[in-house]
Amino acid sequence: MSGLSRIALALLLTAMPAVAAAQEPRIEVRLPAPAAHATESPFTRSAGLLREPMSGLLRSGFPARIRYKIERWAAGGFADDLRATREWNVIVRYDQLASVFTVVRVFRGTATQLGQAATIGGADSIVARLTRTPMPPPRRGERSYYTLTIELEMLSLSDLDELEHWLRGEFRPAVRGERNPGTAVTRGIRTLLVRLLGGEKRRYEARSPTFTP
């Protein structure tokens, strides 16, 4: 067994107990006060997303991308109608040299650093902050509710290069054929580890109570 294969196996065996012990994140859509239903947008919250095995993968150099999508639906009739949608991303990456996690929110092409933390718990607390995303308000008297969908995935190796370019202000994706993220063997083992550890992609959903402004 090669040295690289032994390292991969050791990482996998180390992470297996954490996979079994992982708990589900807490996802919620919180409505504004009843008097503000017709004018203010809801809050969203997602706590516990960066638990094992995600934290181990983050420390190993795999940034996490968290995709958020909130939708407002009109309830009633034969079928509910989709009225409004907003989407954004949160990127969490670990700088091994500085030993710090950085959390960045990307909304409508604008990146905003939400904070930095020395621990995975601190990074998760940043991600878990209540967030209000502006949305068109429902009409008065329209029975409505919100749904929140979250997809968490570890970035692929090609995504890593594009993320580095993006964060440096180079908004064009890297030209295909000019990337050099490592040998085919290294790419294959790292991708396999992500999949075996259950960190390739996870999806969570939440729904608010129905309300009438």
Stockholm file with secondary structure:
# STOCKHOLM 1.0

chainA/1-213         MSGLSRIALALLLTAMPAVAAAQEPRIEVRLPAPAAHATESPFTRSAGLLREPMSGLLRSGFPARIRYKIERWAAGGFADDLRATREWNVIVRYDQLASVFTVVRVFRGTATQLGQAATIGGADSIVARLTRTPMPPPRRGERSYYTLTIELEMLSLSDLDELEHWLRGEFRPAVRGERNPGTAVTRGIRTLLVRLLGGEKRRYEARSPTFTP
#=GR chainA/1-213 SS CCHHHHHHHHHHHHHHHHHHHCCCCEEEEECCCGGGTTTSCCEEEEESTTCTTHHHHHHTTCCEEEEEEEEEEECCSSSCEEEEEEEEEEEEEEETTTTEEEEEEEETTEEEEEEEESSHHHHHHHHTSCEECCCCCCCTTCCEEEEEEEEEEECCHHHHHHHHHHHTTCCSCCCTTCCCCCCHHHHHHHHHHHHHTTCSEEEEEEECCCBCC
#=GC SS_cons         CCHHHHHHHHHHHHHHHHHHHCCCCEEEEECCCGGGTTTSCCEEEEESTTCTTHHHHHHTTCCEEEEEEEEEEECCSSSCEEEEEEEEEEEEEEETTTTEEEEEEEETTEEEEEEEESSHHHHHHHHTSCEECCCCCCCTTCCEEEEEEEEEEECCHHHHHHHHHHHTTCCSCCCTTCCCCCCHHHHHHHHHHHHHTTCSEEEEEEECCCBCC
//
